[in-house]
């Protein structure tokens, strides 16, 4: 790519007047897309669909968090109670109600349109995550326009769209993709207020639009995941005020009206849930969930500081390969208006996440847009490091898709005894584009390498999500168990499960599914016809002993072998039915 005369600074986004044609197909496509905001938005929506839809409809419920969220939403739809949050008979007060309302809207909308069995189609519960992921990509573009040119903003959005972590969260019916969308909206509005002020651009009549976006995003984040979204904005604001020794720009946020608006959006549900649950909601969500994560490794997810830094190179692939090359230039530019804001968004919150004992990869996802924009700024200014040991990191563009493609095909063959031929051409595409990204890299051709790496990420996503994961039926025994119950002749089958209590089973077989032990399952089967006991092998002896003691006559309908990846072990589940049940 030829050198251009203009190198934009962070916080000074202007389009180069006479940009030379880089002479590469992907780069020429980017030139066309960056020709207008309309083209850029349409392009990013299409790219988001291409990245996030493979496997979206075909991957079964993924234990454990996804079916827990989906089952709680399903019970809201079944009961018509959209205030309380329950998983079977247990309250589920770890998170506020926002994601459940969004999922319920998707399910109810599909039912109104006539989609059969909408309540047990897991992909409907994933729709908010899909929309949140695409929305986050678009909002990253919108935010990046404050710091870089339109072309750089498209690149930053592509970096986020193609990263591994967002690809995972876009396909899970959880809070994190929507929280990312709210976080980018709030930080983008904050950036559009702060950066012009820091550069001395006076606005005598500031608009209400940016404060409205900021405070609405705050309210959405509070309803999705509680006070976490406040941390990103609060730490950034405190850091910027400390560095500038001035906070005059904060008045442009209209804090009084903004807080009132946020309370109007948030307080009604909080008041209703307190009236319903008393102190239980705050005790569970703040004391039992949030504070516990600060002091201990909740649900065996504890890890020492530095883990997020190590995971970053995988979860932000393919653009993580550029992070090391961009870091020196970003540090040199740290007091420029744009870089200062993005680092204030990124660094304080990252440090807090590293210090918190409980660690899950998706916690740092709302910080990734800041990294993408920082890298895009360094890329656009042509100031990537030329240090040989740093540049060697470009090999990661090839090493990751090669390792994951081979691993996924081997896993498919081992679990299904099938060669997974459909995955092979996509695996080859991922490795070829990753190889191109590596071989063609130099600091003047970095943009071309990034685009090849983005293409490699898409091919790899098709391998993992579109082909291999949906075919791994042994990993999803709940699907086979639910299919077995749907195929019986009797009407309204009821089930009890002993030893296998995964949330996906409850979601797929019904809210009334009894989770018990072997003895309890025998008692359940004794109570009538059209009942089925799903007995994991470790509970079969207790089931047989209790059945003999109470005179239960039963027979086996089917045995299902699989792998419980939540517990990391192989399982074998026998489906018993009361005598005479078909």
C-alpha positions in Angstrom: 0.0 0.0 0.0 1.5 3.3 -1.0 2.3 5.9 1.7 -0.2 8.8 2.0 0.8 12.3 2.9 -1.8 12.6 5.7 -1.5 10.9 9.0 -4.6 11.6 11.1 -4.2 12.1 14.8 -6.4 10.4 17.4 -9.3 12.7 17.9 -8.8 14.4 14.5 -10.8 12.3 12.0 -10.5 13.8 8.5 -10.6 11.9 5.2 -7.4 12.1 3.1 -8.0 14.2 0.0 -6.0 12.3 -2.5 -5.7 8.7 -1.3 -3.8 6.4 -3.8 -5.5 3.2 -4.8 -3.8 0.4 -2.8 -4.4 -2.0 -5.7 -5.8 -4.9 -3.7 -9.3 -6.3 -4.0 -10.2 -6.3 -0.3 -8.7 -2.8 0.1 -10.6 -1.5 -2.9 -13.8 -2.9 -1.5 -13.0 -1.0 1.7 -12.6 2.1 -0.3 -16.1 1.7 -1.8 -17.6 0.9 1.6 -16.0 3.9 3.2 -17.4 6.2 0.5 -20.4 7.1 2.6 -22.0 6.4 6.0 -24.9 4.6 4.4 -22.7 2.2 2.6 -20.6 1.6 5.7 -23.7 0.8 7.9 -25.2 -1.6 5.3 -21.9 -3.3 4.8 -21.3 -3.8 8.6 -24.8 -5.2 9.0 -24.2 -7.7 6.2 -20.8 -8.6 7.6 -22.3 -9.0 11.1 -24.9 -11.4 9.7 -22.3 -13.4 7.8 -20.1 -13.7 11.0 -22.8 -14.5 13.5 -25.4 -16.6 11.7 -23.4 -19.8 11.0 -24.6 -22.1 13.8 -27.0 -19.6 15.2 -30.0 -21.8 14.5 -28.4 -25.2 14.7 -26.3 -25.3 17.8 -28.4 -26.8 20.7 -28.7 -25.1 24.1 -25.2 -24.8 25.6 -25.0 -25.6 29.3 -25.0 -24.1 31.7 -25.8 -20.4 31.7 -27.6 -20.2 28.3 -30.4 -22.6 29.1 -30.8 -21.1 32.6 -31.5 -17.7 31.1 -33.8 -19.2 28.4 -35.7 -21.4 30.9 -36.3 -18.4 33.2 -37.7 -16.5 30.2 -39.8 -19.4 29.2 -41.4 -19.5 32.6 -42.2 -15.8 32.3 -44.0 -16.5 29.0 -45.8 -19.6 30.4 -47.0 -17.8 33.6 -47.4 -14.3 32.2 -45.4 -12.9 35.2 -42.8 -10.6 33.8 -41.7 -9.2 37.1 -40.4 -12.2 39.0 -37.5 -14.3 37.7 -37.5 -18.0 38.4 -35.8 -21.2 37.3 -38.4 -23.9 38.1 -39.3 -23.2 41.8 -36.1 -21.3 42.6 -35.8 -17.6 42.4 -33.1 -16.3 40.0 -32.1 -12.9 41.2 -28.4 -12.8 40.2 -29.2 -10.5 37.3 -31.9 -7.9 36.6 -34.8 -8.4 34.3 -33.6 -6.7 31.1 -32.4 -9.7 29.1 -35.5 -11.8 30.0 -37.8 -9.1 28.7 -35.9 -8.9 25.4 -35.9 -12.7 25.0 -39.6 -12.9 25.9 -40.4 -10.3 23.3 -38.6 -12.4 20.6 -40.5 -15.6 21.7 -43.9 -13.9 21.9 -43.3 -12.1 18.6 -42.5 -15.4 16.9 -45.5 -17.1 18.5 -47.8 -14.3 17.2 -46.4 -14.8 13.7 -47.4 -18.5 13.9 -44.1 -20.2 14.5 -44.8 -23.6 16.0 -43.2 -24.6 19.3 -41.6 -21.2 19.6 -41.0 -21.6 23.4 -38.5 -24.4 22.9 -36.6 -23.0 20.0 -33.3 -21.8 21.6 -32.4 -19.6 18.6 -35.3 -17.3 19.4 -33.8 -16.6 22.9 -30.5 -15.8 21.1 -32.1 -13.1 19.0 -31.3 -10.3 21.5 -27.7 -11.4 21.6 -27.5 -11.3 17.8 -29.0 -7.9 17.6 -26.7 -6.7 20.5 -23.6 -8.0 18.7 -24.5 -6.3 15.4 -25.5 -3.2 17.3 -22.2 -3.1 19.1 -20.4 -3.4 15.7 -22.3 -0.4 14.3 -21.8 1.6 17.5 -18.1 0.9 17.4 -18.1 2.4 13.9 -20.0 5.4 15.2 -17.7 5.8 18.2 -14.6 5.4 16.1 -15.6 8.3 13.8 -14.6 10.6 16.7 -11.0 9.3 16.6 -10.2 8.1 13.1 -11.4 8.5 9.5 -14.4 6.7 8.1 -12.1 4.0 6.6 -10.5 3.5 10.0 -13.8 3.4 11.7 -14.9 0.6 9.4 -11.7 -1.3 10.1 -12.3 -0.9 13.9 -15.8 -2.3 13.5 -14.5 -5.2 11.5 -11.9 -6.0 14.2 -14.6 -6.2 16.8 -17.0 -8.1 14.5 -14.4 -10.8 13.7 -13.0 -11.3 17.2 -13.5 -14.8 18.7 -15.2 -13.6 21.9 -18.0 -11.6 20.3 -18.6 -14.6 17.9 -19.2 -16.7 20.9 -21.5 -14.3 22.8 -23.5 -13.5 19.7 -24.7 -17.1 19.7 -25.5 -17.5 23.4 -28.8 -16.4 25.0 -27.1 -14.4 27.7 -26.7 -10.8 28.7 -23.2 -10.0 27.5 -23.7 -9.1 23.8 -26.5 -6.7 24.7 -24.4 -5.3 27.6 -21.6 -4.7 25.1 -24.0 -2.8 22.9 -25.1 -0.6 25.8 -21.6 0.0 26.9 -20.4 1.1 23.5 -23.4 3.5 23.1 -22.6 5.1 26.5 -18.9 5.4 25.9 -19.4 6.6 22.3 -21.7 9.4 23.5 -19.2 10.3 26.2 -16.4 10.4 23.6 -18.3 12.7 21.4 -18.7 15.2 24.3 -15.2 14.9 25.7 -12.9 14.9 22.7 -14.2 18.2 21.1 -14.1 19.9 24.5 -10.5 18.7 25.1 -9.5 20.0 21.7 -11.0 23.4 22.5 -14.0 23.2 20.3 -16.8 25.2 21.9 -20.4 24.3 21.5 -22.5 27.1 22.9 -25.8 25.2 22.4 -25.0 21.5 23.1 -27.6 19.0 21.9 -29.7 16.8 24.1 -29.1 13.9 21.8 -25.7 12.7 23.2 -26.8 13.0 26.8 -30.0 11.1 25.9 -28.0 8.3 24.3 -25.6 8.2 27.3 -28.2 8.0 30.0 -30.5 5.7 28.1 -27.6 3.3 27.6 -26.9 3.5 31.3 -30.5 2.5 32.1 -30.4 -0.4 29.7 -27.1 -1.6 31.2 -28.5 -1.4 34.7 -31.5 -3.5 33.7 -29.3 -6.0 31.9 -26.5 -6.6 34.4 -26.8 -4.2 37.3 -24.2 -1.6 38.2 -21.4 -3.0 36.0 -22.0 -0.5 33.2 -21.5 2.3 35.7 -17.9 1.2 36.3 -16.8 1.7 32.7 -18.1 5.3 32.5 -17.2 6.2 36.1 -13.6 5.0 35.9 -13.1 6.7 32.5 -14.6 10.0 33.8 -12.5 9.9 37.0 -9.3 9.2 35.0 -10.0 12.0 32.5 -10.9 14.6 35.2 -7.7 13.7 37.1 -5.5 13.9 34.0 -7.0 17.2 32.8 -7.6 18.6 36.2 -10.9 19.8 35.0 -14.4 18.4 34.6 -16.2 21.2 33.0 -17.3 19.1 30.1 -19.4 16.9 32.4 -22.1 19.5 32.4 -22.8 18.7 28.8 -24.0 15.3 30.0 -27.0 17.2 31.6 -26.5 15.1 34.8 -29.6 16.2 36.7 -32.0 15.5 33.8 -30.0 12.4 32.9 -30.2 10.9 36.4 -34.0 11.6 36.5 -34.4 9.9 33.1 -32.4 6.9 34.1 -34.5 6.5 37.3 -37.7 6.8 35.3 -36.5 3.9 33.1 -35.1 1.7 35.9 -37.0 2.3 39.1 -40.4 0.8 38.2 -39.1 -2.8 37.9 -36.8 -2.5 40.9 -39.7 -1.2 43.0 -41.9 -4.1 41.8 -39.3 -6.8 42.5 -38.6 -5.4 45.9 -42.3 -5.4 46.7 -42.4 -9.0 45.4 -39.2 -10.4 47.0 -38.4 -8.0 49.9 -34.6 -7.9 50.4 -34.0 -11.1 48.6 -33.3 -9.6 45.2 -30.6 -7.2 46.4 -29.2 -9.8 48.8 -28.8 -12.3 45.9 -27.7 -10.0 43.2 -25.3 -7.7 45.1 -24.3 -9.8 48.1 -24.6 -13.3 46.7 -23.4 -12.6 43.1 -21.4 -9.4 42.7 -19.6 -9.1 46.0 -18.8 -12.8 46.1 -17.0 -12.5 42.8 -14.8 -9.8 44.2 -13.6 -12.0 47.1 -13.6 -15.6 45.9 -13.7 -17.7 42.7 -17.4 -18.1 42.2 -18.4 -21.5 40.8 -14.7 -22.5 40.5 -13.9 -19.6 38.1 -11.2 -18.1 40.3 -7.9 -17.1 38.6 -4.9 -14.9 39.4 -4.2 -11.5 37.9 -2.8 -11.6 34.3 -5.2 -14.2 33.1 -7.2 -11.7 31.0 -4.0 -10.5 29.4 -3.2 -14.0 28.4 -6.7 -14.8 27.2 -6.8 -11.6 25.1 -4.5 -13.0 22.4 -7.0 -15.7 21.8 -10.3 -14.0 22.5 -9.5 -10.9 20.4 -8.0 -12.9 17.5 -7.4 -12.1 14.7 -6.8 -8.4 15.6 -4.8 -9.3 18.7 -1.9 -10.0 16.4 -1.7 -6.2 15.8 -2.0 -5.2 19.5 1.7 -5.7 20.2 2.7 -3.8 17.1 0.4 -0.9 17.9 1.2 -0.7 21.6 4.4 1.5 21.4 2.6 4.1 19.2 -0.4 4.1 21.4 1.8 4.8 24.5 3.5 7.7 22.7 0.1 9.2 21.8 -1.4 8.7 25.3 -1.9 12.4 25.9 -3.6 13.1 22.6 -7.3 13.7 23.1 -8.4 10.5 21.4 -5.9 8.1 22.8 -6.3 9.6 26.3 -10.0 8.9 26.2 -9.7 5.4 24.8 -7.0 4.5 27.4 -9.2 5.9 30.2 -12.0 3.6 28.9 -9.7 0.6 28.8 -7.0 0.6 31.4 -8.7 1.3 34.8 -11.5 -1.2 34.2 -9.1 -3.8 32.9 -7.0 -3.5 36.1 -10.1 -4.0 38.2 -11.1 -7.1 36.2 -7.6 -8.5 36.7 -7.8 -7.9 40.4 -11.2 -9.4 40.9 -10.9 -13.1 41.9 -13.7 -14.5 39.7 -12.7 -14.4 36.1 -14.7 -15.4 33.0 -13.5 -14.4 29.5 -16.6 -12.3 28.6 -16.2 -9.9 31.5 -13.7 -7.7 29.5 -15.7 -7.7 26.3 -17.0 -4.1 26.8 -13.4 -3.0 26.7 -12.6 -4.5 23.3 -14.1 -1.7 21.2 -11.5 0.7 22.8 -8.7 -1.6 21.8 -10.1 -2.0 18.2 -10.2 1.8 17.8 -6.7 2.3 19.2 -5.3 -0.3 16.8 -7.2 1.3 13.9 -5.7 4.7 14.8 -2.2 3.3 14.9 -2.8 1.4 11.6 -4.1 4.5 9.9 -1.2 6.6 11.0 1.3 4.0 9.8 3.1 3.9 13.1 3.1 0.2 13.9 6.2 -1.2 15.5 8.9 -2.6 13.2 10.7 -4.5 15.9 11.4 -8.0 14.5 10.3 -9.8 17.6 7.0 -8.0 17.7 6.4 -8.4 14.0 6.8 -12.2 14.4 3.5 -12.1 16.1 1.9 -11.9 12.7 2.4 -15.7 12.5 -0.5 -15.9 14.9 -2.8 -15.1 12.0 -2.0 -18.5 10.5 -1.2 -20.5 13.7 -4.6 -20.1 15.3 -6.8 -21.1 12.4 -4.5 -24.0 11.6 -4.6 -25.3 15.1 -8.3 -24.8 15.7 -9.4 -26.2 12.3 -7.3 -29.4 12.8 -8.5 -29.8 16.4 -12.2 -29.4 15.4 -12.0 -31.9 12.7 -10.2 -34.4 14.9 -12.9 -33.9 17.7 -15.6 -34.4 15.1 -14.1 -37.6 13.9 -13.5 -38.9 17.5 -17.0 -38.1 18.8 -19.1 -38.9 15.7 -16.9 -41.3 13.8 -17.6 -39.2 10.7 -14.9 -37.4 8.6 -16.7 -34.0 8.7 -15.9 -33.4 5.0 -18.0 -30.3 4.9 -15.7 -28.6 7.3 -12.5 -29.3 5.2 -12.9 -26.6 2.5 -13.7 -23.9 5.1 -10.8 -25.0 7.2 -8.6 -24.7 4.1 -10.0 -21.2 3.5 -9.2 -20.2 7.1 -5.6 -21.4 6.8 -5.0 -19.9 3.4 -6.3 -16.4 4.3 -4.4 -16.6 7.6 -1.3 -17.5 5.7 -1.8 -14.6 3.3 -2.3 -12.2 6.3 1.0 -13.4 7.7 3.1 -13.6 4.5 1.9 -10.3 3.1 2.4 -8.3 6.3 4.7 -5.3 6.6 3.9 -2.0 8.3 2.9 -0.4 5.0 0.6 -3.3 4.0 -0.9 -3.9 7.5 -4.4 -3.0 6.3 -4.3 -5.7 3.6 -3.2 -8.2 6.2 -6.0 -7.3 8.6 -8.6 -7.8 5.9 -7.2 -11.2 5.0 -7.2 -12.1 8.7 -10.8 -11.0 9.0 -11.7 -13.3 6.1 -9.8 -16.1 7.8 -11.9 -15.5 10.9 -15.1 -15.9 8.9 -14.0 -19.2 7.4 -12.9 -20.5 10.9 -16.3 -19.5 12.3 -18.1 -21.6 9.7 -15.9 -24.6 10.6 -16.5 -24.3 14.4 -20.1 -23.0 14.6 -21.6 -23.8 11.3 -20.4 -27.3 10.7 -18.6 -29.1 13.6 -20.5 -28.0 16.8 -24.0 -28.8 15.5 -22.8 -32.3 14.5 -21.4 -33.2 17.9 -24.6 -34.8 19.2 -22.8 -36.7 22.1 -22.1 -33.3 23.6 -25.8 -32.4 23.8 -27.6 -35.4 25.4 -30.5 -33.2 26.4 -31.5 -33.0 22.7 -31.7 -36.7 22.3 -33.6 -37.1 25.6 -36.2 -34.5 24.6 -36.6 -36.1 21.2 -37.2 -39.5 22.9 -40.0 -38.0 25.0 -41.6 -36.3 22.0 -41.8 -39.6 20.1 -43.8 -41.5 22.7 -47.4 -42.5 22.0 -49.0 -41.3 25.3 -50.2 -37.7 25.7 -48.4 -35.3 28.0 -45.3 -37.3 29.1 -43.8 -36.3 32.4 -40.2 -36.9 33.3 -37.9 -37.1 36.3 -34.1 -36.9 36.0 -31.6 -38.5 38.4 -27.9 -37.7 38.1 -28.2 -35.5 35.1 -29.6 -32.1 36.1 -28.3 -29.8 33.3 -30.5 -26.7 32.6 -30.7 -27.7 29.0 -32.7 -30.8 30.0 -35.3 -28.7 31.9 -35.6 -26.2 29.0 -36.1 -28.9 26.4 -38.3 -31.4 28.3 -40.5 -28.9 30.2 -40.6 -26.8 33.4 -42.3 -29.6 35.3 -39.3 -31.9 34.9 -38.4 -33.2 38.3 -34.7 -33.1 39.3 -34.1 -35.8 41.9 -32.0 -38.9 42.8 -32.5 -42.5 41.9 -34.9 -43.2 44.7 -37.0 -40.1 44.0 -37.2 -41.1 40.3 -38.6 -44.5 41.2 -41.2 -43.0 43.5 -42.1 -40.6 40.6 -42.5 -43.4 38.1 -44.8 -45.3 40.6 -47.3 -42.4 40.6 -49.0 -43.1 37.2 -48.7 -43.8 33.5 -47.0 -41.7 30.8 -44.1 -41.1 33.1 -40.4 -41.5 32.3 -37.3 -41.7 34.5 -34.0 -40.5 33.0 -31.4 -42.2 35.1 -27.7 -41.5 34.8 -25.6 -44.7 35.3 -24.4 -43.7 38.8 -28.0 -43.5 40.0 -29.2 -46.7 38.4 -28.5 -48.9 41.5 -30.4 -46.6 43.8 -33.3 -46.5 41.3 -33.4 -50.3 41.1 -33.3 -50.8 44.8 -36.1 -48.4 45.5 -38.2 -49.8 42.6 -37.9 -53.3 44.1 -38.8 -52.0 47.5 -42.0 -50.3 46.3 -42.9 -53.0 43.8 -42.5 -50.8 40.8 -42.7 -52.6 37.4 -40.9 -50.8 34.6 -39.0 -51.4 31.4 -36.2 -49.5 29.5 -37.2 -47.4 26.5 -33.7 -46.3 25.4 -30.1 -45.8 26.6 -28.3 -42.6 25.6 -24.5 -42.3 25.8 -22.9 -38.9 25.7 -20.5 -36.4 27.2 -21.3 -33.9 29.9 -18.9 -31.1 29.0 -20.1 -29.0 32.0 -18.7 -31.7 34.3 -16.0 -33.0 31.9 -17.0 -36.7 31.9 -18.8 -39.3 29.9 -22.3 -40.2 30.9 -24.8 -42.9 30.1 -28.5 -42.2 30.7 -31.2 -44.9 30.7 -34.8 -43.9 29.9 -37.1 -46.0 32.0 -40.9 -46.0 31.7 -43.7 -47.3 33.9 -45.0 -50.7 32.7 -47.6 -50.3 29.9 -46.4 -46.8 28.9 -45.6 -46.3 25.2 
